[in-house]
Amino acid sequence: MQQHFTPWMIESAYRYCEAAKHLLTGHDMMAVAQVNAAIGMEILLKSFVARPSGNHGQVNETYDLDPKLINDAHRELQRVGKISADRNRADKHDLLTLFHAVPADIRARLRFNQEEEWIERYRNVFTDARYPYEASSRKGYSDTLIRVLGTMIESVVKWYREQGCRDVFIVCYGMTPADFQDKAAKQADPS
């Protein structure tokens, strides 16, 4: 299991997901929304292979990625033919590589495995769709990655809570103003 929490990364992924949802309500913004979801998914998956590198335990904690986990995932995907054998370096934007870098026990615990098909299908959205004016740019788009990211964030937040994470974002995730009032009232009068 994960040795440490990375709540700031989870919050960042959530913010990109929320931005993507907001962009869906605009005119002809689904392509931009999908790219935002891809960035959020990248951050969420990287949160499982990140190690604190500075400002330990603070709101602005910083992280470095564990290159061994990412390189191992890259080699495994090469072995099974999902990455070209002549590709020497791991692509740190490839969602499928990042997905496989997440330890298998965590993927299973959080039910990420049921989303693997979608992650594979949209694995290169960030690099293939962010510049729509390029000839090689992805031509179609979908809101599927937004839904998948939202589901995965829900699972991670729930798991972080179960593990005792006390980060303000994790604790308050999903609360409404009424929830805050109820919580404050219970703390003021616990009887």
ABEGO torsion letter per residue (X at the ends): XBABBBAAAAAAAAAAAAAAAAAAABBGAAAAAAAAAAAAAAAAAAAAABBBABGBGBAABBBBBBAAAAAAAAAAAAAAGABBAABABBBAABAAAAAAABBAAAAAAAGAAAAAAAAAAAAAAAAAAABAABAABBABBBAAAAAAAAAAAAAAAAAAAAAGBABAAAAABGBBAAAAAAAAAAAABAX
